[in-house]
Amino acid sequence: MATDAEDRSVLTRQASPPDAVVPYGPHEEQVADVRFARDAAPGRPLVVLVHGGFWRPRFDRAHLRPMTEALAAAGWTTLTPEYRRIPGHPDLAVEDVHAAVRAVPRLPGLAGRRVLLAGHSAGGHLALHAAATFELARAPAGVLALAPVADLRRAQALRLGGDAVPAFLGRDAGARPDLDPARLPTPVGPVRIVHGTGDGIVPVGVSESYLRQHPGAVLAAVDCGHFALVDPLSAAWPTVLAALEELAGGA
């Protein structure tokens, strides 16, 4: 059962600064944090991790720094892009996620890396969208969606985030099926979704709706809320790490 009693402590928790902040395009928001793994397994993919916040400008990538710090300790190198979050102009956010992934081969220390896409909440939407729309040569090796807004029509009907979906799109979700992961082709690589059964921000039913359209995706339902999936201090964290390991093994 979903609950509104969400633990948001990870959003303001302090973390060490990233190893680098690199531009991936000319716009001031087209920058990304890079954090290099400690003792990474040979050939382990780079995780391009997209932050959430219902696509709104007041939420940025900084709240994922505790997560990327913990991922580095677990042997994962991460690239966490910022993206343009302008209500009513959704294509800018979509373009920026694509641009960040395309930039990987020219970023210092990241050339030659396979890419796993990951994202939380609205970032999960953007990761699933990118995985479904990249040309085959650039398709990620897999995607991990954490409590994703994976079905825009369903999310709009639920009025998630105070009508965040129509605010993001600038119109009804039915008018932009090209931006709705539930209505796009199935991504080429494997899709793993982790979603909390107690999520009061994006209910697990939104992911279940995506799975009805893409039955090849795998959903791990965890007894937790929305933010636990990006909180390395939570009981859900081992499930997130296990999903990454599974994707890396199949990449």
N, C-alpha and C positions, 0 to 999 in steps of 0.2 A: 504494500500500500504506500502510495506517495505521501510525503510529508513536507510541510513548509519549514520545518525545524532543521534547516540546513547549516552545517558547520562551514563557515566561510573563512576560517582562520588562515588557510593557505594563501588567500588572496593578498594578505598584507604581511606575510611572513618574510623576514629578511633572508637573503641568499647572497652568496658571493657573486661578483660581477661576471659576465661571460668572458671567455677568453678573447673574443674579438666581436666587434660590431662592424659588419661589412655591407656596402651598398650592393643591391642587385638590379638597380635601375636608377633613373635620374631624379625621380620624385623624392621629396624629403622623407616620406614615409616608406619608401622602398629600401628598407634596411633590414638586416637580420642579425640576431645574436648567434654566435657560434660557440659551442662548448665542446671541447675535445675529450674523448673518453680516456679513462685511466685503465690500462691493461685490457684493451679491447681484444676480442677474439679475432684471429686473422680473417679478413674478408667480410667482417660484419658490416651490414649496410649502414648508411647514414639515415638518421631519422629526421625528416622534415616535419616539424611539429607546429601546427597551426592553432593559435589561441582562439578562445571563444569570447563571449560577451554580447551575444545577440547582434553582432555586426555593428555595434554602436561605437561612436568615436571615443567615449569616455573609458572604454576598456582597451588595454593594450597588452603587449607580449610580456611585460614585466612580471605579471602574476604567475607566469610559468617558470620563472627562474629557480624556485625551489625544486620543481620537478626536473628541470634539465640538469641541475646540480646532482640530484640523486641518480639520474640516468647516466651521467658521466662516471659516477662512482661504480655503477653497475656495468660499465664497459660500453656505453653507447655514445657516439658522437651525434650532436644535434645541431640543426639549423632551425632557428625559430624566427620566421619572417614577420615583420609588421606588414600590414596591408591597409589600403585606403578604405576607410569606413565612413562613407558619405550616404546618409539615408536617401533612398530613391535612386541611387546609382550603383546597383549591385554588380554590374559588370566590371567595375574598377577592382573590387575585392577579388573577383574570380580571375581577372587578368593578372593580378599581382601574385597570386599563388602559383599560377602557371609560370610567370616570369621568374619567381624565386627558384623553382625546380629547374628551369632551363639554365639558370645561372650557375648551378652547382659545378659543372666542369671547369669553370674559369675562376672559382673562388679559392683562395689560398688554403692548401691542405685538404681540399675536398675533391679534387679532380680524380676521376676514375671510380668514384664511389657509386655503388648501387644505391637506390633510394627507396626507403619505406616512407610512405606518407602517413601521418598521424594527425589527429585533431580532436579537440574537445568542444562539445556543444555546437555553437555556430561554426567553430573551426572544424568540427567533425563533418558538418555539411559541406564546407569548402573542400575538405580532403576527399570525401566521397565524390563530389562533383568533378574535381580534377582527375581523380583516378578513372572516371567514366568517360572523360572527354579528351584526354591526351591522345595524340597520335601514337600509334603502336610503338614507334621507335623510342618514344620518350615515356612510355607508360611506366609507372612505378612498379617495383617488385611486389608490392602488396600495400594494403591500407588498414590502419587500425583506427577505428572511430570510437571515441569515448563519449557516451551519452550524446550522440549526434542529433542534430535537427535534420533527420534523414528523410523526412517526408514533409515538404513545405505545406501541402494542402491540409494534412492532418494537423500540423503545428498551428496553422492559421485558424483552423476550426476550433482548436483549444485555446486560442488567443494567448499563446505562450509569450512570456516576457512583455506583457502589456501591448499586444498586437505588434510584436517585433517583426513578424514576417512581412506584412504589408508595408510597414515602415521601411524595411530593408529594400523591398522590391519597388516601392513606389506605386504599387498596383496590386490587384488580386493575384494570389498564387496561381490560379488557373490560367492566367495570361502569360506565365513564364514557365512552361513545362521544361524548357531547355535549361533551367537552373535548379530543377527539382530532382535530386538523386533517385527518388522512388520512381521517376518516370523517364529516366535515362537508361541507356544500355548498361548491362552488367559490366563492371570493370574487368580488365583482362586478368589482373593478378588476384590473389585471394583477398577476401574481405573478412576482417574480424571486428566484431562490435562487442564492446563491454559496456553494460548499462546497469545502473543501480535500480533495484526494485523499489527503493524508497525515495527515488528522485522526485522532488517536488518542483523542479525547475523545467526539466524536459522529461515527461513520464516515459517509462520503458515502452509503453504502447506505440510511441512514435517509431522506435527501432523495429518493433514487431511488425508495424505496417510496411516498413522498408523490406523486411524479410519476405513478406507475402509477394512482393514484386521481384525479389532477387533471392530465391530460395537457396542458392549456393552459398550465400553469406552465412557466417557462423556467429551466433549471439551467445555471449556468456552473461547471464543475469546474476548480479552480485547483490548481496544484502547490504546496501549502502545508499547514500544520497548522491547528489550531483557532483559536488566538488571533491569527494573522496577519491575519484578516479585520477585526479591530478595532484593528489596529496601523498607524498612518499611516507608520511607518518600514519596513514590510514591502514585499516585491515584489508582494504581492497587492492593495495599496491602490488602484492605478489601476483595477483591475477593480471594486472596490466603488464608486468614484466614477463609473465609466462606467455601472454599473447604476442609480445614482441619477439620472444625467442621462437615461437612457433612460426611466425611469419618469416623470420630470418632463415630458419631451417628449410623453408620451402622456396626461398627466393633464388 
